[in-house]
C-alpha cells in the first residue's frame, strides 16, 4: 500500500450523501464523462515499492494532479528500459513516460525498498497535422 493511501482520513458526508473528492479524482471522472480514456493499471509485475517524498513534493504533486501510481509507472519504465538520465556525482535520476496523452516526469533516487521523489511534473499536449 502506498504511503499516501494509508494516511487519508475518511471523507465526511455532505447533504447529498457524497463525500468530497480530490481535484485529481474530479479530473479523471470528468474525462471519463467526456469519453476520455482513464489511466492504465500498473503492471502485475510491479513490486510494492515504498515512495518517499517531502511535504513540498506532496503539494507539488497535488497541484499538478500527479498520483504516486503515475510516478511508479515512470520509474518502472525507466528501470526496465534504461531510459533515464543520471546526474553525475549524485544518486539521482530523471525520467519521463507518456501515459494516456500526458507526459509525466520525475526526478528520483533509489532508497531501501523503494524510491525517493525529489520532483515531479506533467504536461498534456497533442500534435495535429496541418
Order of alpha helices (4+ residues) and beta strands (2+ residues): alpha-alpha-beta-alpha-alpha-beta-beta-beta-beta
